[in-house]
Amino acid sequence: MSKFFTLIVLLCAILSGNSVSATNRIERVLTLDEIYTLADECSKTIRADKAALDEAGAAVREAQSKHLPDINLSVMASFLGNGLLTDRDFSNAMNVDMPHFGNNFAVEASQLIYGGGAVNSGVAMAKLQEEMASVNLEDSRTRVRFMLTAFYLDLYKLHNLLKVYDRNIELAETLIETTRSRESQGVALANDITRYELRLQNISLARHKIVNGIEILNANIVEMLSLNPQTYILPDERLLSFSVEPKTEGYWQGEATNNSKELQRTSLGVKMGEQGIKLARASKLPSLAVVAANHFDGPITIEVPVINKNFNYWFVGLRLSWSLSSLYKANQGVKRAKYATTLAQLRHDEMKERVSLAVKSDYIKYLESFEELASYRKSLQLAEENYRVIETRYKNDMAIATDMVDAANELLNAELQLANSQISVIFKYYKLKSTTGNL
């Protein structure tokens, strides 16, 4: 029964490992750079931020258009009723016949010469908002890339673990066959075979979970890249040959200062606050414009009796307008803009500290990953040596079955830790690039 149960478990593990291949999957080997390119083209998040950037560019052009002259054209036809003429004390009222058809045609143009800097500040503010949209796009690209990097490295890790478990399944099967042979010779117990079969069952179950994890990660990447749902992504086997240099913390701090999207956003917030002050002050200043107009009206109603003729006149001049109430009303707006700028500067300074601390933390973990990798390589070497020694002793009846199981478990754990550690080094590197805004 134990042999039959073991065969059932192995069969389920094999079927689960091939569940995706049975659905006409499309295998595709992708590198990280290829995934980044696909994300730039297909990610819904990035496409939304690209649309926001286009909108911000349109807002800049709209603000710049305020430098252009204003031209107004009006045409009106009207019905005029008869007039009423009275003395100043409202006596001696009499009707005045009026021509009943009235017409008006007017063309007016004005060009702003000076507006207190409101137009220029509005254009500058729109450009800052466009720059903010560009920073948001780059930040979204970094976040999407880092998320895909995490999925991709986890996928690579699980494929590596799958190979490790496959090797250990083969090792466990070999050990079971060896123990059966020893049992037939009377130098091993049936209980030893049961232990190895139980270990094989546990390994097979763990392998099944890894296969499920691969399918989940694959689905996440496929969805984010808008690929065919049947696509089965295979990580590039050359990934571990990627050379990672442990550069100094000063280098990464400099990268963060120059490229951090959080710092760029808060810096733009300060600049936008300064432009807000200029806009608030502009409302206190007068505006000067060149105006020109041509009017063609009829009838001429300023005479009594009314002259039933058309009258055309035009003018060119300067128009000065100044809202005197703004001298005391706009002060609160200026104060509010100054407070907003001060707040933006404080947030920028705070963000500098946060980014610096995040870089330092990621850098320490980055260096730590190299130490872990060296340690796990040594552990694997020792586990392999220990397994060979125990295996030799077991074959010579100098070790019991429990020793053999323990040695095999230690070897499995060492292989898993090394596989995880190799990916961890690369992940910590990309995490550092993401934190510094250079991914």
PyMOL commands that set and color helices and strands:
alter all, ss='L'
color gray80, all
select helices_A, chain A and resi 2-17+21-23+32-42+44-67+118-184+190-224+237-241+249-259+261-282+326-395+401-435
alter helices_A, ss='H'
color red, helices_A
select strands_A, chain A and resi 26-30+70-79+83-85+94-96+101-114+231-235+287-298+311-321
alter strands_A, ss='S'
color yellow, strands_A
deselect
rebuild
show_as cartoon
